[in-house]
């Protein structure tokens, strides 16, 4: 994620008596260009999901040096459309689907709730994560075509001047679907000013934004507003290798996609939206 040089996104962490963590959020758009997007934009919310939980976990001393974590499931529900960008938030532990999880709530300057996000993941403690991921990336690279990828029209995807397309045109043969491709050039800072990551894989923010772009094509609207969503992340999605987003279910206020790569299902994502 684009973190900003020398400036953390969250500061002033305080661990309360019940173990929850309170914190302040930066509103510095120069340091965090993704804050130029609307407060309920999936890129903003998923980036906040990562950095707020990372800061809170670090403040609470829950992640040791040398450990890796990966998000497995998350959902989010947006507050009213008038809420501005976050200035503060709370992080707490909770039980979700019989697993240890987290809950994050963010509030604007007027104390309006912007979003509540929940999720859980896994922590890798005793395995050679980098070697394992290297083998997976080599397999994906060997099976990836070198043909140019044709991205959809940015205007049809509702993109601003600082955003880049991640998906191609919509197809209706063999089910409603489209292809997507996230690379170092279109998916990572500094080439993409609002997206980033470790550079190891396509992350949850990339997936949420690819689904949002796909939704614009499915609904034939570039101004569609996302009001919430859910992601089940089952398999890593590799950078530089095309993936497929297929519409599994859609109605006037929710659309569910399945993301697969190299024929293997990776992620289920549902976006709730205005009709």
Order of alpha helices (4+ residues) and beta strands (2+ residues): beta-beta-alpha-beta-beta-beta-beta-alpha-beta-alpha-alpha-beta-beta-beta-beta
